[in-house]
Amino acid sequence: MKILQRYFAVSIMQAVFFVLVALLALTAFMDLTGELGSVGQGGYMIQHAFLYVLMLLPGHVYEVMPMAALIGTIFTMAQFAASSEFTIMRASSMSTRRAAWMLFKIGIVFVLITFVFGELITPRTAPLAEKLKLSAKGAAVSQEFRSGMWTKDVVRSDGMKGTVTGSRFFNVRQFRTDGQLIDVKLYEFDSSFRMRSLITAATATFEGSNTWRLAEVTETLFSNSSALPPPDAQGAKGASYQSMFTSQETSAVSTRKLPSMKLISEITPKILSVSSADPERMSANELAVYTRHLAENKQETDRFKIAFWKKLIDPLAIFVLMAMALPFAYLQSRSGGISLKIFIGIMIGVSFMLINTLFSHLGLLSTWPPFVTAVAPSLLFLMLALGALWWVERH
């Protein structure tokens, strides 16, 4: 069985590698075609476009590996069926369970490769590709948004520790590729969401340890806003309080200008870059950190939770798709040539990708549990694979 396992592994890996190269070439060609319209903008030239497309390839490896594993395995199984090798293997006491176990062990290699590209390589190359493109164009990340980049964090009584005393909204007009912020506005509110300060700065530089250095600062303080009655105050008493403090409210506003100011915040360049990144190109660790940040600030997290679970489950779908390929070994040449079986495999792979994407959108719109949304397509295709294996064994 060791010789048979090695024969399976070599045959399938060669076929999967060939299909993977073909799929990567196709996706790279499509990416390059899409980038040609940007060539000539600023300093963005054709060599930058080629380098940009090259740096996106690790992300495409993660995306197309399941389909490559499916098509490559179907090609190998169809070859075994056409040459009657699989029939001889079955006559030599190789059961369907044994064949599935051999495919499972080969699939572990593909799953590990997919995890490495998805968790270690793509989260590093994708931001570098975007920085290369923006630097060549002379643009900034947040220039793609009309009002700049927005994010939110909490204000604590003792820097990063202590009790929460309010919230702070960041508005950054430009986020440069070197991490520097341009044209920064900070809107700070107390725990009752009453504005207590507005800070504007020309630039902000991250100094590490959750510390920003703001330059050319204008700080406007609303020191008496906390004295106002809460918004739900009712009756004449609340109205009298409101009128009593109306004159004090305008006199309590003070403004000062400072050459620089230190700001302690949980917002870091990493979080800012993640907030503008595609969740599909983020690692599971980055998604977990950013989801926790959004949850702490009472912001919507469903999209990132779904992306997190898909990041963990999608590579495991390789096992399911390789199981879908096993029934093709039972189909003799009279059931169709190798090219027809490969075409069917391509259709199965495309269907899986479409259903996977569809479930992501449906889960987001219907507020399904993120784990269920991510695992449902794989479970559906697993049942189809088991049904197909049962059918070919019975017939």
Kinemage of the C-alpha trace (Angstrom):
@kinemage 1
@onewidth
@group {chain A} dominant
@subgroup {mainchain}
@vectorlist {calphas} color= white
{ca met a 1} P 0.000 0.000 0.000
{ca lys a 2} L 2.925 2.375 0.514
{ca ile a 3} L 3.843 2.041 -3.160
{ca leu a 4} L 0.226 2.662 -4.135
{ca gln a 5} L 0.035 5.689 -1.814
{ca arg a 6} L 3.189 7.119 -3.380
{ca tyr a 7} L 1.813 6.494 -6.866
{ca phe a 8} L -1.433 8.287 -5.982
{ca ala a 9} L 0.452 11.215 -4.419
{ca val a 10} L 2.882 11.754 -7.310
{ca ser a 11} L 0.162 11.501 -9.966
{ca ile a 12} L -2.271 13.824 -8.183
{ca met a 13} L 0.349 16.399 -7.168
{ca gln a 14} L 1.698 16.653 -10.704
{ca ala a 15} L -1.812 17.189 -12.073
{ca val a 16} L -2.738 19.716 -9.361
{ca phe a 17} L 0.482 21.679 -9.925
{ca phe a 18} L -0.201 21.838 -13.667
{ca val a 19} L -3.779 23.044 -13.110
{ca leu a 20} L -2.646 25.544 -10.460
{ca val a 21} L -0.118 27.106 -12.830
{ca ala a 22} L -2.769 27.365 -15.552
{ca leu a 23} L -5.293 29.008 -13.209
{ca leu a 24} L -2.677 31.440 -11.854
{ca ala a 25} L -1.666 32.400 -15.381
{ca leu a 26} L -5.306 33.081 -16.224
{ca thr a 27} L -5.939 35.199 -13.123
{ca ala a 28} L -2.664 37.107 -13.602
{ca phe a 29} L -3.621 37.891 -17.199
{ca met a 30} L -7.006 39.190 -16.052
{ca asp a 31} L -5.379 41.303 -13.314
{ca leu a 32} L -2.876 42.750 -15.767
{ca thr a 33} L -5.651 43.580 -18.210
{ca gly a 34} L -7.471 45.426 -15.433
{ca glu a 35} L -4.336 47.372 -14.494
{ca leu a 36} L -3.600 48.620 -18.003
{ca gly a 37} L -6.155 51.393 -17.556
{ca ser a 38} L -4.160 52.763 -14.602
{ca val a 39} L -0.822 52.782 -16.435
{ca gly a 40} L 0.306 56.360 -16.994
{ca gln a 41} L -1.409 57.806 -13.928
{ca gly a 42} L 1.258 59.673 -12.004
{ca gly a 43} L 4.409 57.554 -12.011
{ca tyr a 44} L 2.544 54.250 -12.404
{ca met a 45} L 4.188 52.523 -15.375
{ca ile a 46} L 3.892 49.112 -17.006
{ca gln a 47} L 6.735 47.671 -14.887
{ca his a 48} L 4.803 48.685 -11.754
{ca ala a 49} L 1.709 46.942 -13.118
{ca phe a 50} L 3.673 43.719 -13.716
{ca leu a 51} L 5.156 43.862 -10.204
{ca tyr a 52} L 1.752 44.627 -8.701
{ca val a 53} L 0.174 41.612 -10.427
{ca leu a 54} L 3.095 39.422 -9.363
{ca met a 55} L 2.629 40.414 -5.720
{ca leu a 56} L -1.059 39.501 -5.902
{ca leu a 57} L -0.314 35.928 -7.013
{ca pro a 58} L 0.040 34.496 -3.451
{ca gly a 59} L -3.509 35.618 -2.754
{ca his a 60} L -4.702 33.894 -5.898
{ca val a 61} L -2.948 30.686 -4.818
{ca tyr a 62} L -5.140 30.691 -1.719
{ca glu a 63} L -8.268 31.360 -3.783
{ca val a 64} L -7.798 28.819 -6.603
{ca met a 65} L -6.095 25.968 -4.725
{ca pro a 66} L -9.405 24.189 -3.913
{ca met a 67} L -10.420 24.260 -7.588
{ca ala a 68} L -6.942 23.150 -8.676
{ca ala a 69} L -7.106 20.237 -6.225
{ca leu a 70} L -10.528 19.247 -7.553
{ca ile a 71} L -9.629 19.398 -11.259
{ca gly a 72} L -6.218 17.779 -10.772
{ca thr a 73} L -7.708 14.919 -8.759
{ca ile a 74} L -10.505 14.383 -11.291
{ca phe a 75} L -7.935 14.304 -14.108
{ca thr a 76} L -5.895 11.658 -12.261
{ca met a 77} L -8.945 9.574 -11.337
{ca ala a 78} L -10.241 9.747 -14.913
{ca gln a 79} L -6.858 8.572 -16.202
{ca phe a 80} L -6.913 5.652 -13.762
{ca ala a 81} L -10.400 4.720 -14.979
{ca ala a 82} L -9.506 5.047 -18.677
{ca ser a 83} L -6.473 2.754 -18.346
{ca ser a 84} L -8.358 0.347 -16.040
{ca glu a 85} L -5.726 0.917 -13.350
{ca phe a 86} L -8.351 1.691 -10.756
{ca thr a 87} L -10.209 -1.505 -11.635
{ca ile a 88} L -7.020 -3.477 -11.049
{ca met a 89} L -6.477 -1.663 -7.739
{ca arg a 90} L -9.980 -2.585 -6.615
{ca ala a 91} L -9.413 -6.206 -7.690
{ca ser a 92} L -6.291 -6.142 -5.487
{ca ser a 93} L -8.511 -5.561 -2.423
{ca met a 94} L -8.353 -1.729 -2.357
{ca ser a 95} L -11.692 -0.600 -0.940
{ca thr a 96} L -13.388 2.767 -1.429
{ca arg a 97} L -12.569 3.626 2.186
{ca arg a 98} L -8.872 2.928 1.539
{ca ala a 99} L -8.897 5.108 -1.596
{ca ala a 100} L -10.636 7.922 0.303
{ca trp a 101} L -8.044 7.656 3.101
{ca met a 102} L -5.191 7.967 0.580
{ca leu a 103} L -6.831 11.038 -0.950
{ca phe a 104} L -7.269 12.498 2.535
{ca lys a 105} L -3.550 12.184 3.302
{ca ile a 106} L -2.663 13.830 -0.010
{ca gly a 107} L -5.177 16.582 0.708
{ca ile a 108} L -3.398 17.432 3.961
{ca val a 109} L -0.452 18.703 1.902
{ca phe a 110} L -2.692 20.975 -0.172
{ca val a 111} L -4.486 22.258 2.934
{ca leu a 112} L -1.181 23.137 4.617
{ca ile a 113} L 0.038 24.942 1.493
{ca thr a 114} L -3.232 26.891 1.360
{ca phe a 115} L -2.968 27.869 5.038
{ca val a 116} L 0.623 29.040 4.570
{ca phe a 117} L -0.317 31.254 1.627
{ca gly a 118} L -3.489 32.508 3.315
{ca glu a 119} L -2.067 33.185 6.783
{ca leu a 120} L 1.611 34.014 6.267
{ca ile a 121} L 2.271 35.177 2.724
{ca thr a 122} L -0.850 36.923 1.372
{ca pro a 123} L -1.376 39.235 4.423
{ca arg a 124} L 2.136 40.580 3.760
{ca thr a 125} L 2.266 40.719 -0.027
{ca ala a 126} L -1.226 42.195 -0.568
{ca pro a 127} L -0.558 45.392 1.501
{ca leu a 128} L 2.848 45.729 -0.158
{ca ala a 129} L 1.182 45.513 -3.559
{ca glu a 130} L -1.279 48.269 -2.640
{ca lys a 131} L 1.510 50.442 -1.220
{ca leu a 132} L 3.513 49.970 -4.405
{ca lys a 133} L 0.561 51.012 -6.530
{ca leu a 134} L -0.342 54.032 -4.407
{ca ser a 135} L 3.278 55.168 -4.088
{ca ala a 136} L 3.784 54.978 -7.839
{ca lys a 137} L 0.610 56.995 -8.406
{ca gly a 138} L 1.543 59.460 -5.664
{ca ala a 139} L -1.764 58.779 -3.900
{ca ala a 140} L -2.792 57.934 -0.353
{ca val a 141} L -4.961 55.119 0.917
{ca ser a 142} L -7.901 57.188 2.100
{ca gln a 143} L -8.037 59.372 -1.012
{ca glu a 144} L -10.334 56.681 -2.402
{ca phe a 145} L -13.047 57.944 0.034
{ca arg a 146} L -14.750 61.303 -0.376
{ca ser a 147} L -14.673 62.256 3.328
{ca gly a 148} L -11.474 60.413 4.227
{ca met a 149} L -11.152 57.430 6.531
{ca trp a 150} L -13.309 57.011 9.631
{ca thr a 151} L -12.796 54.794 12.651
{ca lys a 152} L -13.700 54.788 16.334
{ca asp a 153} L -12.154 53.908 19.657
{ca val a 154} L -12.912 54.366 23.362
{ca val a 155} L -11.450 56.910 25.782
{ca arg a 156} L -10.229 55.551 29.104
{ca ser a 157} L -9.427 57.304 32.347
{ca asp a 158} L -5.794 56.154 32.387
{ca gly a 159} L -4.493 55.859 28.843
{ca met a 160} L -5.022 52.294 27.684
{ca lys a 161} L -6.234 51.192 31.128
{ca gly a 162} L -8.898 52.286 33.524
{ca thr a 163} L -12.619 52.697 33.042
{ca val a 164} L -14.198 53.866 29.796
{ca thr a 165} L -15.129 57.570 30.046
{ca gly a 166} L -16.236 58.232 26.489
{ca ser a 167} L -15.649 57.568 22.820
{ca arg a 168} L -13.560 59.131 20.079
{ca phe a 169} L -14.146 59.280 16.328
{ca phe a 170} L -11.148 59.521 14.009
{ca asn a 171} L -11.387 61.234 10.634
{ca val a 172} L -8.222 61.045 8.519
{ca arg a 173} L -8.123 62.763 5.147
{ca gln a 174} L -5.030 60.912 3.968
{ca phe a 175} L -3.310 57.802 5.260
{ca arg a 176} L 0.121 57.609 3.663
{ca thr a 177} L 1.847 54.347 2.866
{ca asp a 178} L 4.532 55.121 5.479
{ca gly a 179} L 1.866 55.223 8.219
{ca gln a 180} L 1.716 59.019 8.632
{ca leu a 181} L -1.722 60.627 8.878
{ca ile a 182} L -2.556 63.897 7.112
{ca asp a 183} L -5.361 66.296 8.087
{ca val a 184} L -6.638 64.589 11.231
{ca lys a 185} L -9.846 65.402 13.103
{ca leu a 186} L -10.755 63.838 16.451
{ca tyr a 187} L -14.311 64.132 17.797
{ca glu a 188} L -14.415 63.167 21.465
{ca phe a 189} L -17.666 62.459 23.332
{ca asp a 190} L -18.442 61.610 26.936
{ca ser a 191} L -20.309 58.497 28.065
{ca ser a 192} L -23.653 60.237 27.320
{ca phe a 193} L -22.491 61.042 23.761
{ca arg a 194} L -22.176 64.769 24.445
{ca met a 195} L -19.299 66.379 22.639
{ca arg a 196} L -16.492 67.508 24.899
{ca ser a 197} L -13.624 68.258 22.504
{ca leu a 198} L -12.689 68.664 18.863
{ca ile a 199} L -9.023 68.266 17.937
{ca thr a 200} L -7.609 69.003 14.510
{ca ala a 201} L -4.008 68.333 13.495
{ca ala a 202} L -2.058 68.789 10.302
{ca thr a 203} L -0.212 65.487 10.720
{ca ala a 204} L -0.024 62.546 13.106
{ca thr a 205} L 2.974 60.222 13.496
{ca phe a 206} L 2.849 56.923 15.349
{ca glu a 207} L 5.554 56.591 18.023
{ca gly a 208} L 4.716 53.080 19.185
{ca ser a 209} L 3.049 51.819 22.373
{ca asn a 210} L -0.343 53.165 21.257
{ca thr a 211} L 1.017 56.719 21.177
{ca trp a 212} L 0.537 59.274 18.395
{ca arg a 213} L 2.358 62.592 18.067
{ca leu a 214} L 0.040 65.246 16.636
{ca ala a 215} L 1.549 68.336 14.983
{ca glu a 216} L 0.036 71.810 14.424
{ca val a 217} L -2.842 71.111 16.767
{ca thr a 218} L -6.003 73.123 17.350
{ca glu a 219} L -7.998 71.910 20.350
{ca thr a 220} L -11.547 73.100 21.063
{ca leu a 221} L -12.913 72.161 24.501
{ca phe a 222} L -16.595 72.096 25.453
{ca ser a 223} L -16.032 72.055 29.189
{ca asn a 224} L -19.645 72.722 30.245
{ca ser a 225} L -21.296 70.167 27.974
{ca ser a 226} L -21.363 67.683 30.858
{ca ala a 227} L -23.447 70.140 32.915
{ca leu a 228} L -26.342 69.969 30.456
{ca pro a 229} L -29.277 67.741 31.365
{ca pro a 230} L -29.475 64.421 29.577
{ca pro a 231} L -31.399 64.332 26.277
{ca asp a 232} L -34.318 62.432 27.847
{ca ala a 233} L -34.971 65.053 30.550
{ca gln a 234} L -38.727 65.703 30.654
{ca gly a 235} L -41.024 68.388 31.873
{ca ala a 236} L -40.647 71.999 32.920
{ca lys a 237} L -37.741 71.229 35.221
{ca gly a 238} L -35.700 69.893 32.313
{ca ala a 239} L -36.698 72.892 30.189
{ca ser a 240} L -35.638 75.328 32.917
{ca tyr a 241} L -32.278 73.578 33.273
{ca gln a 242} L -31.793 73.780 29.507
{ca ser a 243} L -32.534 77.498 29.390
{ca met a 244} L -30.347 78.168 32.449
{ca phe a 245} L -27.312 76.529 30.879
{ca thr a 246} L -27.801 77.858 27.321
{ca ser a 247} L -25.838 81.033 27.977
{ca gln a 248} L -23.112 79.136 29.840
{ca glu a 249} L -22.724 76.632 26.996
{ca thr a 250} L -21.406 79.238 24.560
{ca ser a 251} L -19.102 80.816 27.122
{ca ala a 252} L -17.634 77.406 28.071
{ca val a 253} L -16.116 76.807 24.643
{ca ser a 254} L -12.363 77.394 24.649
{ca thr a 255} L -9.822 77.014 21.883
{ca arg a 256} L -6.063 76.706 22.007
{ca lys a 257} L -3.305 76.063 19.505
{ca leu a 258} L -0.363 73.789 20.238
{ca pro a 259} L 2.726 72.939 18.176
{ca ser a 260} L 2.350 69.266 19.144
{ca met a 261} L 0.317 66.967 21.342
{ca lys a 262} L 0.612 63.372 22.519
{ca leu a 263} L -2.425 61.159 21.985
{ca ile a 264} L -2.873 57.698 23.504
{ca ser a 265} L -5.291 55.537 21.539
{ca glu a 266} L -5.949 51.881 20.737
{ca ile a 267} L -6.004 52.926 17.069
{ca thr a 268} L -2.707 51.978 15.436
{ca pro a 269} L -1.468 52.106 11.817
{ca lys a 270} L -2.146 48.373 11.709
{ca ile a 271} L -5.822 48.869 12.552
{ca leu a 272} L -6.119 51.758 10.098
{ca ser a 273} L -4.599 49.697 7.295
{ca val a 274} L -6.866 46.765 8.156
{ca ser a 275} L -9.967 48.979 8.185
{ca ser a 276} L -9.354 49.860 4.535
{ca ala a 277} L -8.254 46.366 3.466
{ca asp a 278} L -10.257 43.615 1.831
{ca pro a 279} L -11.251 41.054 4.522
{ca glu a 280} L -10.584 38.258 2.024
{ca arg a 281} L -6.877 39.223 1.965
{ca met a 282} L -6.479 39.453 5.733
{ca ser a 283} L -5.164 36.665 7.929
{ca ala a 284} L -7.364 34.984 10.523
{ca asn a 285} L -5.319 36.657 13.283
{ca glu a 286} L -5.856 40.124 11.777
{ca leu a 287} L -9.568 39.421 11.381
{ca ala a 288} L -9.821 38.285 15.005
{ca val a 289} L -8.029 41.397 16.309
{ca tyr a 290} L -10.074 43.787 14.176
{ca thr a 291} L -13.354 42.029 15.018
{ca arg a 292} L -12.566 42.384 18.723
{ca his a 293} L -11.812 46.085 18.180
{ca leu a 294} L -15.153 46.596 16.403
{ca ala a 295} L -17.042 44.688 19.101
{ca glu a 296} L -15.475 46.789 21.876
{ca asn a 297} L -16.639 49.919 20.041
{ca lys a 298} L -20.139 48.499 19.434
{ca gln a 299} L -19.733 48.429 15.663
{ca glu a 300} L -20.991 45.895 13.133
{ca thr a 301} L -18.830 42.765 13.093
{ca asp a 302} L -20.790 40.207 11.032
{ca arg a 303} L -18.851 40.762 7.809
{ca phe a 304} L -15.506 40.211 9.517
{ca lys a 305} L -16.748 37.247 11.567
{ca ile a 306} L -17.897 35.530 8.370
{ca ala a 307} L -14.536 36.284 6.739
{ca phe a 308} L -12.759 34.879 9.823
{ca trp a 309} L -14.622 31.567 9.734
{ca lys a 310} L -14.265 31.307 5.952
{ca lys a 311} L -10.520 31.801 6.400
{ca leu a 312} L -10.435 28.754 8.657
{ca ile a 313} L -12.930 26.553 6.827
{ca asp a 314} L -12.303 27.255 3.117
{ca pro a 315} L -8.922 25.447 3.020
{ca leu a 316} L -10.604 22.407 4.591
{ca ala a 317} L -13.003 22.377 1.638
{ca ile a 318} L -10.121 20.814 -0.318
{ca phe a 319} L -10.933 17.531 1.416
{ca val a 320} L -14.559 17.801 0.317
{ca leu a 321} L -13.710 18.628 -3.296
{ca met a 322} L -11.182 15.809 -3.526
{ca ala a 323} L -13.894 13.475 -2.229
{ca met a 324} L -16.094 14.787 -5.047
{ca ala a 325} L -13.392 13.632 -7.481
{ca leu a 326} L -13.220 10.035 -6.227
{ca pro a 327} L -16.447 8.827 -7.955
{ca phe a 328} L -14.899 9.680 -11.337
{ca ala a 329} L -12.509 6.751 -10.865
{ca tyr a 330} L -15.498 4.379 -10.990
{ca leu a 331} L -16.751 5.690 -14.335
{ca gln a 332} L -15.441 3.693 -17.279
{ca ser a 333} L -14.411 5.258 -20.586
{ca arg a 334} L -17.844 4.577 -22.032
{ca ser a 335} L -19.240 7.073 -19.501
{ca gly a 336} L -17.341 9.882 -21.210
{ca gly a 337} L -13.797 10.834 -22.089
{ca ile a 338} L -11.268 12.517 -19.821
{ca ser a 339} L -11.993 15.942 -21.311
{ca leu a 340} L -15.702 15.634 -20.472
{ca lys a 341} L -14.902 14.655 -16.881
{ca ile a 342} L -12.509 17.586 -16.533
{ca phe a 343} L -15.234 19.896 -17.848
{ca ile a 344} L -17.630 18.485 -15.245
{ca gly a 345} L -14.960 19.059 -12.599
{ca ile a 346} L -14.572 22.688 -13.680
{ca met a 347} L -18.337 23.159 -13.428
{ca ile a 348} L -18.341 21.616 -9.933
{ca gly a 349} L -15.495 23.921 -8.851
{ca val a 350} L -17.178 27.021 -10.286
{ca ser a 351} L -20.456 26.004 -8.632
{ca phe a 352} L -18.715 25.637 -5.272
{ca met a 353} L -17.123 29.088 -5.549
{ca leu a 354} L -20.424 30.703 -6.561
{ca ile a 355} L -22.398 28.982 -3.790
{ca asn a 356} L -19.688 29.863 -1.266
{ca thr a 357} L -19.902 33.537 -2.264
{ca leu a 358} L -23.699 33.429 -2.337
{ca phe a 359} L -23.876 32.022 1.195
{ca ser a 360} L -21.540 34.776 2.417
{ca his a 361} L -23.889 37.473 1.106
{ca leu a 362} L -27.029 35.665 2.254
{ca gly a 363} L -25.538 35.158 5.714
{ca leu a 364} L -24.691 38.851 5.942
{ca leu a 365} L -28.143 39.960 4.786
{ca ser a 366} L -30.070 37.399 6.831
{ca thr a 367} L -27.829 37.665 9.934
{ca trp a 368} L -27.140 33.929 9.981
{ca pro a 369} L -24.528 32.720 12.495
{ca pro a 370} L -21.098 33.354 10.907
{ca phe a 371} L -19.894 29.792 11.506
{ca val a 372} L -22.996 28.312 9.842
{ca thr a 373} L -22.625 30.703 6.909
{ca ala a 374} L -19.013 29.652 6.364
{ca val a 375} L -19.453 25.891 6.808
{ca ala a 376} L -22.779 25.373 4.989
{ca pro a 377} L -21.386 25.190 1.386
{ca ser a 378} L -18.759 22.606 2.402
{ca leu a 379} L -21.363 20.485 4.191
{ca leu a 380} L -23.640 20.655 1.158
{ca phe a 381} L -20.907 19.454 -1.191
{ca leu a 382} L -19.796 16.818 1.312
{ca met a 383} L -23.280 15.308 1.235
{ca leu a 384} L -23.201 15.386 -2.579
{ca ala a 385} L -19.825 13.601 -2.547
{ca leu a 386} L -21.060 10.901 -0.181
{ca gly a 387} L -24.187 10.473 -2.282
{ca ala a 388} L -22.139 10.140 -5.456
{ca leu a 389} L -19.855 7.531 -3.845
{ca trp a 390} L -22.884 5.547 -2.665
{ca trp a 391} L -24.394 5.675 -6.169
{ca val a 392} L -21.251 4.502 -8.046
{ca glu a 393} L -20.713 1.658 -5.589
{ca arg a 394} L -24.310 0.494 -6.013
{ca his a 395} L -24.097 0.653 -9.822
